[in-house]
């Protein structure tokens, strides 16, 4: 049995272990009835990992997260609402990819994203894949949100800054998406917050670049020392301005999220990451992505399950502050 309006199967009638997998059991975009279109969010996979600098395998992330997210429910206990009653959500399938070229991949993914839903209403959520795929979704979101001069505000959860100019000669790898997005004017570094950063690094260059550009860097250590004051200040400063949220699963300690390609010990717990996301209540979410889940290293499937719940938390933020236009 399916809820006519949300097109979601009722888990009390149609069990979560049955049926074809879509993200969180949301309907496929092509199955959304005309009277329910356009949807608020098109969620799509980007099975691409040619941009990694260490372990490959994140190309299987979208499939693993679809499967694990069958157990993501719809009613948020702390916010006190049913996400699916507030937002219409759909799984738009997987973007085409070009697995032999990071730059070409960024082009084809952005082109796919541009065509999803209604540009005026539908926001875009990309599920990776490695972090290089964020650039395409940020570009498509920036265009869709009216090409704001100076770029989008960005809230970035990650162990790494991803602001390296080039790695092994590649300028479009997962180490560089925010460097390229800043250069392209898609994001405003003075309205960029990087949360959960930790070392060690190859050099201090990417950290120095980010700080020189005006990025607010809240390392995990600083978060432990100072609490969330700087995050709260950033959110306050945003006011009504929309922000894109990019979430690299490696911001969470590999003890909780081992299934990732460049693991960095000593980070957020699962619970801390949820608390931080909930702290962003009120932020108007322009678009988002979730990246770097590597199922081959995800022995118990807990990384993919966590990723499904991070996706849910970000979508809930958008339900709190509906962005309008
Ligand atoms: Mn990253």
Boltz pocket constraint, residues with backbone or C-beta under 6 A from the ligand:
constraints:
  - pocket:
      binder: B
      contacts: [[A, 131], [A, 157], [A, 158], [A, 159], [A, 160], [A, 162], [A, 174], [A, 248]]
      max_distance: 6.0
